[in-house]
Amino acid sequence: MIENVRELLKAHEGIKREVYLDTENSSIVPQGVIEAMLPYYNQRAYGNPTLTHKPGWEALETIMECTQKIANFLGCKALEEVNFTPGETEANNLALMGTAFSMRSKGKKIVISEIEPINIIHVTDMLQKYGFSTTKIPVDEEGFLKLERLKEAVDKETILASFSIVNNEIGTIEPIKEALEIVKDRNPEAIFHVEASDAYGKISFNVENLNVDLATVSSYKILGPRGIGALYVREGVNVERILEGQIGTQKLWPGVENTPLIVGFAKASELAFQSFNDNVNYMRRLRDKLLSGITERVPDVRLNGPRSEKRAPDNLNVSFLKCEGEALTIELSLSGVYVSSGSACSRRLLQPSHVLVAIGRRFEEAHGSILMKVTRYHTEEDINYVLEVIPKAVQRIRGITGSTGVEG
Amino acid sequence: MSRIPLPYNPKVLELFRNPKNLGKMEDATVTAVAGNPACGDMITFYLKINEQEVIEKASFESYGCAANIATSSIVTEMIKGMKLEDAWKVSWKSVTEAVGGLPSVKFHCGILAVGALKRAIRKYYKDRGATPNWLPEEHSFEEKQALEEEELARVLSRRMKLAEGK
């Protein structure tokens, strides 16, 4: 198997340029972030922050400083509201399971949307085995929550509502404030969680102003290292631990604190939030250039998600009709353009992206979808190169499709 | 909804990059389709068959992943010059072997390709009102799988239409 992988990599030799647009699934960590992290592996603060020696106190100081920075960017009242976890998957598991456990005597109903990420949907599926039930609120064709349906779904039995501020696949900026008001109006005791991984560093929001109870953020989605994320827990909100072990500075997650990753997360946050407006405008300009370039050069393209200011500035998701997505990702990769697809081709008869299905895309549209996210590190030249490569790649894959499926 | 690594082998990659016998055949004796775009997986085969029941030419078009393209292409290579009776004996396992193996989640691509081939052979005889004694009445494994996949596509599409109405 490894020989196959090596041959696949060899097939990429001689590519002119590489443009990584798959920040949804993993990211390139900027050198500045790595340099900030490195001293914490072997020069300072390598101790356990709960122990009584200098490297331990250094770690404690470092973690508190980093927590302070992230708490400021999120708009927290207190440091204790930021809880580090090994990533957004873990933070979402903690938010949902931890709330279900702590609220289990008050009710069994959970409300999410149809387009939440897998690490939300699968947790609610699992909780069903323990007597909790989940209502998935539908969305319109741009991915906006149907608020009237939310009104119908929430009652006194509802213990938890969880929605993404920004949808990770199609970039829809949800009416979170309205959703929260509906939930709290129907049941003031219900806990309101937001998945903020695609909002943090991309759109302006503040947990205090939004008045949410829980919020998940992720490091790699803002170009920090993988393996670290955080759950904001409003002071006074009770979330139970879902893992047990040695508890240290992180009351909701056992185990030794990973100081270098926390430093990297804080550094990546600083870089995202310094000149925030410039960053956001820059991403939006590149994303818009990518979108208009694709629609000018390639026929039969559909944009998935909203076209307005109600879309995250980095997100682009388009469907190429009569062009299967997995084949297209390989073709693009061979030219150095790295993207992902909502195609289902990696499993027999599997549904394509549930998000695209929920916004009413036909399956054949979903199978031809490509997700791209631009960052502040991409250049005009990168986008020009992508616009040179995509039309050729789509044309070749469509050439293989030929008339297949036309009459069918 | 899990993701699986897909370390395609060099043969699959080569057939993906430079597929053999690609394209519609204008003078095909028989054409057959298997799969459904809703499944992200669909193949059309074009066969030119002479009076001795030998496949003189075969070509394909495919809407699908790299494994789908590679297996379709290799089937057209394998059956060229074969008598229909021998082409019927081509199994999805031999197709998978011929492309140097596939990740197990991609076995269905080879199955669908052979399903389309067997449909084409069946159609050839049906069009002529003939039934050779070697052609089983009952659907082969690959044909059944193709039917199952197409049925599922219909069910899923219907479910989606229902969902739109709600």
Chai-1 contact restraints between the chains, C-beta under 6 A:
chainA,res_idxA,chainB,res_idxB,connection_type,confidence,min_distance_angstrom,max_distance_angstrom,comment,restraint_id
A,M1,B,P7,contact,1.0,0.0,6.0,A-B,restraint_1
A,N4,B,P7,contact,1.0,0.0,6.0,A-B,restraint_2
A,N4,B,N9,contact,1.0,0.0,6.0,A-B,restraint_3
A,V5,B,P7,contact,1.0,0.0,6.0,A-B,restraint_4
A,E7,B,P10,contact,1.0,0.0,6.0,A-B,restraint_5
A,A11,B,L13,contact,1.0,0.0,6.0,A-B,restraint_6
A,I118,B,M1,contact,1.0,0.0,6.0,A-B,restraint_7
A,E324,B,G40,contact,1.0,0.0,6.0,A-B,restraint_8
A,E324,B,Y63,contact,1.0,0.0,6.0,A-B,restraint_9
A,E324,B,G64,contact,1.0,0.0,6.0,A-B,restraint_10
A,E326,B,C65,contact,1.0,0.0,6.0,A-B,restraint_11
A,A327,B,C65,contact,1.0,0.0,6.0,A-B,restraint_12
A,A327,B,A66,contact,1.0,0.0,6.0,A-B,restraint_13
A,I330,B,A66,contact,1.0,0.0,6.0,A-B,restraint_14
A,S343,B,G40,contact,1.0,0.0,6.0,A-B,restraint_15
A,A344,B,G40,contact,1.0,0.0,6.0,A-B,restraint_16
A,C345,B,G40,contact,1.0,0.0,6.0,A-B,restraint_17
A,C345,B,C65,contact,1.0,0.0,6.0,A-B,restraint_18
A,S346,B,I4,contact,1.0,0.0,6.0,A-B,restraint_19
A,S346,B,V105,contact,1.0,0.0,6.0,A-B,restraint_20
A,R347,B,V105,contact,1.0,0.0,6.0,A-B,restraint_21
A,R348,B,H108,contact,1.0,0.0,6.0,A-B,restraint_22
A,L349,B,C39,contact,1.0,0.0,6.0,A-B,restraint_23
A,L349,B,E149,contact,1.0,0.0,6.0,A-B,restraint_24
A,L349,B,L152,contact,1.0,0.0,6.0,A-B,restraint_25
A,F363,B,A38,contact,1.0,0.0,6.0,A-B,restraint_26
A,E364,B,P37,contact,1.0,0.0,6.0,A-B,restraint_27
A,E364,B,A38,contact,1.0,0.0,6.0,A-B,restraint_28
A,H367,B,G40,contact,1.0,0.0,6.0,A-B,restraint_29
A,I400,B,S62,contact,1.0,0.0,6.0,A-B,restraint_30
A,I400,B,I69,contact,1.0,0.0,6.0,A-B,restraint_31
A,T401,B,Y63,contact,1.0,0.0,6.0,A-B,restraint_32
A,G402,B,K24,contact,1.0,0.0,6.0,A-B,restraint_33
A,G402,B,E61,contact,1.0,0.0,6.0,A-B,restraint_34
A,S403,B,K24,contact,1.0,0.0,6.0,A-B,restraint_35
A,T404,B,M42,contact,1.0,0.0,6.0,A-B,restraint_36
A,T404,B,T44,contact,1.0,0.0,6.0,A-B,restraint_37
A,T404,B,E61,contact,1.0,0.0,6.0,A-B,restraint_38
A,T404,B,Y63,contact,1.0,0.0,6.0,A-B,restraint_39
A,G405,B,P37,contact,1.0,0.0,6.0,A-B,restraint_40
A,G405,B,M42,contact,1.0,0.0,6.0,A-B,restraint_41
A,G405,B,Y63,contact,1.0,0.0,6.0,A-B,restraint_42
